[in-house]
Amino acid sequence: MKTATLLSVRSATKRFGGLVAVNELSFDIYPGEVVGLLGPNGSGKTTAMNLISGALPVNGGEILFHGQPIHTLKSHQIARLGIARTFQLVKVLGSMSCMDNVIAGLAFKPRPLFGKAATQRALALLVQVGLGEFAHLPAGDLTYINQKRLELARALALEPQILLLDEWLAGLNPTELQQGIALIQQLQSTGLTILMVEHVMDAVHALCSRCVVMNAGTKIADGPTAQVLKEPEVVRAYLGEDVDGGEEETAETHHA
Ligand SMILES: Nc1ncnc2c1ncn2[C@@H]1O[C@H](COP(=O)(O)OP(=O)(O)OP(=O)(O)O)[C@@H](O)[C@H]1O
């Protein structure tokens, strides 16, 4: 059953000089979906995330949230509307405690929390992402993986309707990966909608009911995950060679 779209990307285009990093990209995200945004290195996935979150302006096309244009808004305005993100290269406030990093996020949500309410909520979020014991540690002292967890807690502090995850599961060991997948599944069970750029195919299979695949800035596939990963154009894009007749190979055999 199709309900109203939560997020619509319509012919979004981004150029860097002569390079068209995102070329007339269109896709829809429906409430409650976990959608993978896939593609080989340099295909435009992070740029697409930057267009949605307002970190970069579009050169053409539009992006709608609940049917309303957001591509003209600043990133903090988009965040306040309910679109939160994590970054491929984590961005935490290193000299501040983990708790204060999350409290800073709580001050930006539509109904900000301060004082004791903020402290309690921040601690609950840190526990949720597995950082309860590090609440008072400077964020800069965390391992890289834990900084990613902290960034997620800060994104969740905004109480987003849609969460944009940019390779959030990259670099995790097998145990951490299972924990990360379980955490995202738990977020999904609360009704959160998620768009995730991800190269870890086990995670894509476990989490994404649908995938949008890009190559050289252009969308080349959009559909159920298992089906999309077998499409010859997707396999070719990942492997960079003609694989006609190569029945054993799929996009998931390739790990960027
Ligand atoms: N700020 C920028 N200025 C110039 N070129 C850029 C900029 N950001 C990205 N690009 C280029 O745009 C293209 C798409 O990059 P992007 O980072 O969106 O790809 P990606 O699919 O996210 O790649 P990866 O999987 O390696 O993270 C690449 O050719 C990249 O070099």
The ligand as a Tripos MOL2 file, in Angstrom:
@<TRIPOS>MOLECULE
LIG
   31    33     1     0     0
SMALL
NO_CHARGES

@<TRIPOS>ATOM
      1 N1         32.9330   19.6250   -3.0910 N.pl3     1 LIG1
      2 C1         33.2610   19.0050   -4.2320 C.ar      1 LIG1
      3 N2         33.9360   19.6600   -5.1980 N.ar      1 LIG1
      4 C2         34.2570   19.0640   -6.3710 C.ar      1 LIG1
      5 N3         33.9330   17.7860   -6.6660 N.ar      1 LIG1
      6 C3         33.2660   17.0870   -5.7370 C.ar      1 LIG1
      7 C4         32.8970   17.6530   -4.4810 C.ar      1 LIG1
      8 N4         32.2280   16.7100   -3.7670 N.ar      1 LIG1
      9 C5         32.1840   15.6090   -4.5320 C.ar      1 LIG1
     10 N5         32.7980   15.8270   -5.7080 N.ar      1 LIG1
     11 C6         32.9200   14.8840   -6.8210 C.3       1 LIG1
     12 O1         31.5920   14.4790   -7.1450 O.3       1 LIG1
     13 C7         31.5770   13.0910   -7.4800 C.3       1 LIG1
     14 C8         30.6190   12.3860   -6.5600 C.3       1 LIG1
     15 O2         31.1920   12.3630   -5.2670 O.3       1 LIG1
     16 P1         30.4250   11.7380   -4.0120 P.3       1 LIG1
     17 O3         31.2810   11.9350   -2.8110 O.co2     1 LIG1
     18 O4         29.0390   12.2650   -3.9530 O.co2     1 LIG1
     19 O5         30.3740   10.1890   -4.4000 O.3       1 LIG1
     20 P2         30.0100    8.9350   -3.4920 P.3       1 LIG1
     21 O6         29.1390    8.0690   -4.3220 O.co2     1 LIG1
     22 O7         29.4690    9.3800   -2.1920 O.co2     1 LIG1
     23 O8         31.4320    8.2600   -3.3080 O.3       1 LIG1
     24 P3         32.0150    7.3380   -2.0990 P.3       1 LIG1
     25 O9         31.2640    6.0530   -2.1310 O.co2     1 LIG1
     26 O10        33.4450    7.1650   -2.4830 O.co2     1 LIG1
     27 O11        31.8280    8.1140   -0.8340 O.co2     1 LIG1
     28 C9         33.0120   12.5970   -7.3760 C.3       1 LIG1
     29 O12        33.5820   12.6420   -8.6580 O.3       1 LIG1
     30 C10        33.6540   13.6060   -6.4460 C.3       1 LIG1
     31 O13        35.0420   13.7160   -6.7090 O.3       1 LIG1
@<TRIPOS>BOND
     1     1     2 1
     2     2     3 ar
     3     2     7 ar
     4     3     4 ar
     5     4     5 ar
     6     5     6 ar
     7     6     7 ar
     8     6    10 ar
     9     7     8 ar
    10     8     9 ar
    11     9    10 ar
    12    10    11 1
    13    11    12 1
    14    11    30 1
    15    12    13 1
    16    13    14 1
    17    13    28 1
    18    14    15 1
    19    15    16 1
    20    16    17 2
    21    16    18 1
    22    16    19 1
    23    19    20 1
    24    20    21 2
    25    20    22 1
    26    20    23 1
    27    23    24 1
    28    24    25 2
    29    24    26 1
    30    24    27 1
    31    28    29 1
    32    28    30 1
    33    30    31 1
@<TRIPOS>SUBSTRUCTURE
     1 LIG1         1 GROUP 0 **** ****
